[in-house]
């Protein structure tokens, strides 16, 4: 059985400011740095052999902190782990969106099929590239235990589609900053063969509440 761990990056300045990040970037806050050290302390005993990280700055910094605790593991940047491209709404303050712009944004979380922000990416396109990373994990040598460091919407879409939901399904998994999830690839008489979700959104390793980017 292959176990794959998933971590969302630490809290960023734009998470706190309620600005839309997408594939744009902002730095981790002091709280985000602390979260990264805490999740690093959690995963250092898990036998991680490979870390695949989004190439955006907030995930690379989170990965840098985690890698210090996971000695001798290989770190690889993979653009397929990037957050959803939010098109013309990137870098915008959520509270300043027009009714039309808010409609575009809500299509990404309310189950609208084929929802897309102008000049942005669909959930289906993101799901395809995220699953390509899982294919990459399956090609690792036996005994490998990879960790993926990615983003809230990207990881939520990945977990939802593993559960058999459509890529455009309503967003109902809360994955807070530096939450830890695990998926397994297995053959079981009691579960569907292939990828299954073991845990999702665990923040028991954090000593202060992690904010959600859409709720304050």
PyMOL commands that set and color helices and strands:
alter all, ss='L'
color gray80, all
select helices_A, chain A and resi 13-17+30-43+57-69+79-81+87-89+94-96+99-106+123-138+152-162
alter helices_A, ss='H'
color red, helices_A
select strands_A, chain A and resi 2-8+50-53+74-77+146-150+180-186+194-202
alter strands_A, ss='S'
color yellow, strands_A
deselect
rebuild
show_as cartoon
